[in-house]
Amino acid sequence: MVVKEKRGRRRYVIFACEPPYTDRDEAVTEINRLFRSHSLKAPHVIDTGEWHLMVRCSPADRDRVIAVISEGSRDARPLRTSGTLRCLRERYKLKK
């Protein structure tokens, strides 16, 4: 059995945010609050930086995650969705 069959596939979504999430803990708190107000399970925050927020979710939740974060969080706009972190990090020149 392949690991993806057990845990399911994942999607990584990168958002451009104004003003930036400079502190990861602050981003996690705000994302959790936002999703709790919609009675939804919050996505996992992977990375934050000077201009971006990166989250992990399931393919089925992708559209809902994009909608909730876009409407309620710091003028966040989705840039791209990928199945791998490597693709996003290389495309936007982000460090690990």
C-alpha positions, 0 to 999 in steps of 0.5 A: 500500500502506498502512503498516499492511499493511507493519508490522502493527497495534499495540495499546497496553496500560496497566497500573497498577503498585504500586510505580511505575516511576519510571525508564523504563530500569528498566522496560525492563530488568525487562520484558526480563528477564521476557519473556526468562525466558519465551522471548518477545519483549518488548513496547516500553515506551512510557511509565512514570509515577507509577502506570502502565506503557504498552507496545506489542505486536501484537494477536496477542501482547496476551493473552500480554503481559498475562499475563506482565506481570500475573503477574511484575511489581510487582502490575501490573494491566491497565487498558485496551487501545487501538489508539491512544496518544491514546485512552489518554493522553486517558482517563488524562490523561497528558502526552506 
